[in-house]
């Protein structure tokens, strides 16, 4: 039986695309580059800073280290403006908690931003574990290390855990950790993604579908 649900953050638990795209467009404007649309930015919102930089800069000609620092500095002013929980997430975690299950976040996002986003939504104390991409001693996804450490900290068997994420690296990380993977198709998938080739254990189109997955037992009286 599943006792623990772990989530990716960006594109799975929290919709951070707007703030990231706003940041990218400020960087572009500062460097006399054209803006990108929301639709273009959303597809790469889970892919990190360099994905945004590559849309308008050349890695061989431009100083990506300097541009990355500029991006982070601006994002620090933007990231708490519109980090919205995906529709259905709040109800899902309430259902998990009411049924005695634990939940946590495993993300490649730097801890400073992840912790403050969780605090912004008053979820710090409710989240049982938070593993981040810059945590010392661990490789970020698609390595399984963050997921394995999350399970160790929670003292749960990996057979009782599922991991929900919206990207290929999330599925690879879960598969490497031998944790059942759930692909969140409501997240930041690209139109070119061949998700069937990724072979996730489950595919969902909204957070509410988690409660119907095999191995999860819910008290239906909770609504």
Buried (B, 14 or more C-beta within 10 A) or exposed (E): EBBBBBBBBBBBBBBBBBBBBBBBBBBBEEEEBEBBEEEEBBBBBBBBBBBBBBBBBEEEEBEBEEBBEBBBEBBEEBBBEBBEBBEBBEBBBEBBEEBEBBBBBBBBBBBEBBBBBBEBBEBEEBBBBBBBBEBEEBEBBBBBBBBBBBBEEBEBEBEBBBBBBBBBBBBBBBBBBEBBBBBBBBBBBBEEBEBEEBEBBBBBEBBBBBBEBEBBEBEEEEE
